[in-house]
Amino acid sequence: MSKLKKMITAAMIAMFVLVCAAACSQQTAKETTQTAEQEYEMGQETVSARESEGATTLGTQTALDAESEGATSAEPETAEQPADIPVDFAALQEQNPEVYAWLNVPGTKIDYPVAQRFGDNEFYLHHNINGEYEFAGMIYTEDWNVKDFSDPNTIIYGHNMKNDTMFTTLHYFEDREFFDGHRDVIIYTPEKVLRYEIFAAYPYDDRHLMVSFDFWNRETFSDYLAQIKEIRDMKAYFNEDVQVTADDRILTLSTCISGQTDRRYLVQAVLREE
């Protein structure tokens, strides 16, 4: 019996060991399964996070692309336009680069380009805009004057022709009624418009004004302005209501007088708006 009990006890111990081993194996398998499931879930979360990140990045890039496209396709801001200049200076200067301004005297037929040839002040006396010889020449200034009309006195020359061209109709100002009713002179340049008010029109001698008077000297300029107001001639008119001083800039339009080779007819205006 003692031997039988020992055998039974040994069998029970063996069965207990087998049961424990099986239980441990099941627990290990369960833990392994749980671990795998957890790793799978973590992997899925990682994938989702990356997909979300990718979607966010894509969305951000799409927004940036849209902004970039909008910035590219948007019309550029319109720069402030220069003063209204009804002259095609590009075309004029392609034809003749020495053309730098346009002169208009309302009420007359004077509506011409203005040129200057540096170093040859007589060239445009008898040459047209194409540089070809033509007696009527062009409306022009001499290189005594700069081209931006900043001199105290800018002198513009033109012929007194028989067909009412060039500066012929400047003589309209010999009529007092016309003088009183027409006060404007307009200069156009590629950059701006200058508006002058006429204050005097009179016959004068043929001296060269830029050689005879230093208009940059205020005293000389003041004396000149006082002198012309003392001119006594039936065709000399002055507008006393227009104040002109040596601090102003004036424009002198000069042409010939028929039958008087030693005389010139001058119309003068003071700059009022630039």
Phi, psi and omega in degrees: 000318180302322180290321180295319178299320180296321181292318179297317180298318180296320179296318180295321178297318181297317179296321180298318179296319180295320180296316180297319180297319179295320179297316179298321180296319179295320180296318180297318179296320180296316180296320179298317179298316180297318180298317179297318179298318179297316179297322178298315181297319178296320178298319179295320179296320179297315179299315181298318180298317180294320177296320179295317179297318179297320179295320179295314179299316179298318179296318179296315180296321178298318179296317179297318178299319180296318179295318179298317179296320179296319180294324180288319185277343180295141179291138180295152178295139180282122179291154180299129184281147177290174179304151182295109183242106185277038182229132178272084183292330179300315179292318180298315184284340171290324177287320180205105182295351179273357172282126184228355181204172176225134182249131175227130176240098182303139181096344177246185176261016181275109182202081192222157170288156179241132182235164174209132174249111181293130178091352179215081186291346181260358186302310185277005172295325181221034175226140182272187185296337179272003181080010181267150179296131175204127187305321183293337178063216180224170167280131188207165170241163176263165182283009167293334180255145171281167187267002181258007177063031179266355177291154176302324179221113176259126184251125179246132185250150175198148181289153171263089184272166182273352184251023178066020176262177181054238184258016181302315185284001170299334180289352173304331183286356174289344177270123186300319180297319178293317179302315182290334185262356182226115187239354191258143167225133183237131175245127174253137170234172179299339184254337190200174176238130177246130181244128183244155176245124181290132179235349181204149174210125187194156172283148181214169177284177189265019179297153177278112187298320183290333177278325186279332185229134173268093185289347176284343175275115187300322180294317178297317180296317179297318179296321179297313180298321178292322182295315184292334178288346179268358181295133179245104180206144182298338182251018179258121182233142179224139177263101183292343180283345180265117180275126179228128179232176179290353176273351182271169171246131182242163178238131178243121175260124188236133176215172181279167174242125184304131177078001180229085186292341181261015182232156176226154175250126185242137170238128185238143182221151180253140181292128181241335182210133181224000000 
